[in-house]
């Protein structure tokens, strides 16, 4: 039953039997058979076919998906508890997904406190863009998240942790403008500054702040970036209040792991 639920969750998320089979390292007929057996057992239709490859979840599938996530999460927690019982130490795994600036310049500031207060938690930290953070939490591939961009978080719980001040940094004589990818939390503000000031720079595109910081330190280019990212010795100037963004803390609507609930409360109470 648990394997069938895992298969169902993956098919539901990918909306494709072939892709689900690839990710689960199973054959497509095996995937189809598991879904068919699950439909028979529950006496429902979970997916309707649209064309050769596209499938659409039914309302029953929407309902089952939420329940299946909770069931699988609870089962994983049960296994962890039983496996650690003989060691007399019950350890909890916590997967934290972070957007770039939050993961590099915010999370490290609170990790020491988290490790001291939750020594029984094994942390896993991953960097990705804000949209991917939200996706990971919704798909139960992360337990907690930190983002710096306003995105649709759906049913996830969202708390404001800090306000990030953006600045104009770099060599004012440079004709180069350093850009993050389009879905980056800072690129919206960078584009806004260029447009407001009628600039016509030569653009250089980079996919992380560390590369931007390294170029700024070498005197190459300028950009709008978080003040936290500006390397020592690099010129910068403040911008208006509209060049600020929020750091948000995300958590799943329902969390079955007691220690993750306690960790969530600790982070919210601690704040920035």
N, C-alpha and C positions, 0 to 999 in steps of 0.2 A: 504493500500500500504506500509506504513512504517513497519508494522509487517512482511509483506512478504519480504521486503528488509532485515530486521534483521535476519529473518530465512535463507534467501539466504546467507548472510555474514557468519553466523555460519556454515552452511553446506559446504560452499566453504573452510573455514579455517580448518574444521575437516575432510573433504573428507569422511564423513560418516553420513548417515541419522539417525541411531540409537543414536550415540553419540550426535548429534545436538539436537535430541529430549530430551535426558536426561538433557543436559545443559539448555535448554529452558523450561523445565518442560512441554513439550507437548508430545502428542502421535506421534508415527512414521507415522501413516496415515495422521495426521494433517500436519506434516512437508511435506510429499509427495504431499499432495493436494495443499499447499501453493506454492511449487516450480512449480508444474504443471500449476497452474493458472497464475503464473508469466511468465512462458514460453509462455503460450497462449496469454497473454496480450501483450508481447513484440514480439511475433512471432519469437522466437529463441529457440534453444536447449541449455540449460545451462550445463547439465551434461550427460556424457555417462557412462553406467554401465560396470564394468569389474569384472566378478565373482559375488558372492552373496552379498558382502558387499562393495567392493571398487568402488568408483565413480571417474571419471576424469573430471575436469572442461574443458569446451570448450573455444575457443578464445573469444566468446561472453561473457562467464562468467568472464574471466580475465578482459575484458573491463568494465563490469558491476560492478565488485567488487570494482575497484578503484572509480567509480562514486558513488556507494552506500555508501562507507565510507564517502565521502565528503557530500552527502545528509544527512546521519544520524547525522554526526557531526554538520552540519549547523542547522539541526532541533533541536538538543539538545541545541545548543547555543541560538536559538530563544526562546525555552521554558524557559531557565534560565533568559533571558532578560525580557520576559513578566511576569514571576513570581515575579521578583524583581522590576518591574516598580512601583508598588503601594508603595513600601518601599522607593522609590526615590534613591535606591542604586542598581546599576547594578554590581553584583558580578560574577566572573568567576571562574570556577573550573579548577585547573591545577593538573594533575596526573603525578608525577615524579617517574620514575623507576630507581633504582640505583643498580649497582653491589656492593658487600660487602664493599670493601675498600673505594670506592667513597662515599657510603652512610654514613659510620661511621666516616671517617676521613677527607673527603673533603667537602661534602655538608654542614655540620654544620657550616663550616667557612664562607660560603657565605649566609646562610639562614637569618641572621640578616639584611643584606643589602637588600635581596629580600623582606622581610616582611616590611621593612621601605619604600621601593620604590613602592611596589605593595600591599597596604593595602586592596584593593578591591578583591584580589585573595585568594580563599580558596585552600590551598595546601594539597595534599595527597601524602605521601612519602612511597615507598615500596622497600624492599631489595630483590634481586634475583641475579642469575648469569648473566653474560654478554649476553649469548645467549637468555635468557628469556627476558632481557631488550629489545633487538632488536625485538623479537617476539611480545612483548606487543605493541611497537610503530607501527609495521607493521599491527597489527590487530586492531589498533585504541583503544587499552585498556590503553594507556598512551599517554601523550602529549609531554613530554621531557624525556631524559634519560642521564645517566652518566655511562660509562663503563671504565674498565682498561685493557681490553683484545682486541687484534686484531681479530675481527670476521667479517664475511661478513655482511655488513649493507645494502646491496642492494641500493635502491633508497633513503634511509634516508640521511639527511644532517649530516656530521660528522666534528667536529672542535676539534683541539688539545687544551686542556686547561692547562695541567701541565705535568711535567715529574716526575715520582716517582722513588726514589732511593731505591733499595733493598739491604739488609745487611744480614750478617750471625749473628744470634742472639742466645743466650742461653748458656748453660753450656758446655764448650768444652770437659769436661771429661765424659759427658753423652753418653751412647751407644744408646740412643733413638733419633729417627728423627721424627719430627712432620710434618705431611703431610696434605694438604688440599685435597678436592675431585679432580678428574682428570680434570674436566672442569673449575677449578678455575684459575684466572688470574696469580697466583703466582706459581702454582704447576709445570708448565713447567720449570721455573727457578730453583726451588728446585730440580727437577729431574736432571737437567743439572749439578748442583753443585755436587750432589752425584756421578754422572757418571764421571765427570772430575777429581774428587779427589779420585776415586776408593774406596769409602766408602762402608762399609757393615753394616749399622746400623740396629737396630730393629725399625720397622716402627709403628707409631701410627697415625691413620687417624682421622681427625676432619673436621667438615663441616663449621666452621666459625673462624674468626681471634680472637674473644674474648676468646674462649676456648684455643687457642694456646697461647695467651698472658698470660692467667691465669696460664698455666702449666709452661711457661718460668719463670714467677715470682716466682714459687715454686721451681725453679732449675731443672725442669724436661725437658730433651731433648734440642735439638737445631734445627734450621731450617733457610731457606732463606725466609725473609719476608720484607715487607715495613718498612722503618725506622720509619714511622709514627705510626706503630703498636707496636713497642718495648716498653714495660712498663719501667717506671723509675726504675733504679737500676739493670736492666738486662744488662749483658755484650753483646756488639755487635762490629763487625768490618766491615769496608767498603769493598765493592766488586768492581770489575772493571766496566767500563762504559757499558759493554754488559749486566750487571744486572740492567737495567733500563727499565721501561715500561711507556707507555703514558696513561694519563687520557683523555678520549674523551667525548665530549658533543654531544648528538644526538637530532635531531628534525625531524619531518615529512616533507616531500618534500613540501606539501601544508598544510598550517594551516589557517583555516577560522576564528578562534577567534583572533580578533585584539589584545587583551591584551596578549595573549600567544605569538604572534609575537613580541610584544614590550618586553616581558620578555626574549624571545630568544635572541634578539639583546642586551639587557642589560647584559646577562650572557656572551655572546661572547665578548662584549666590555670590560667587567670587567676582564675577564680572571681568572687566578689562584688567 
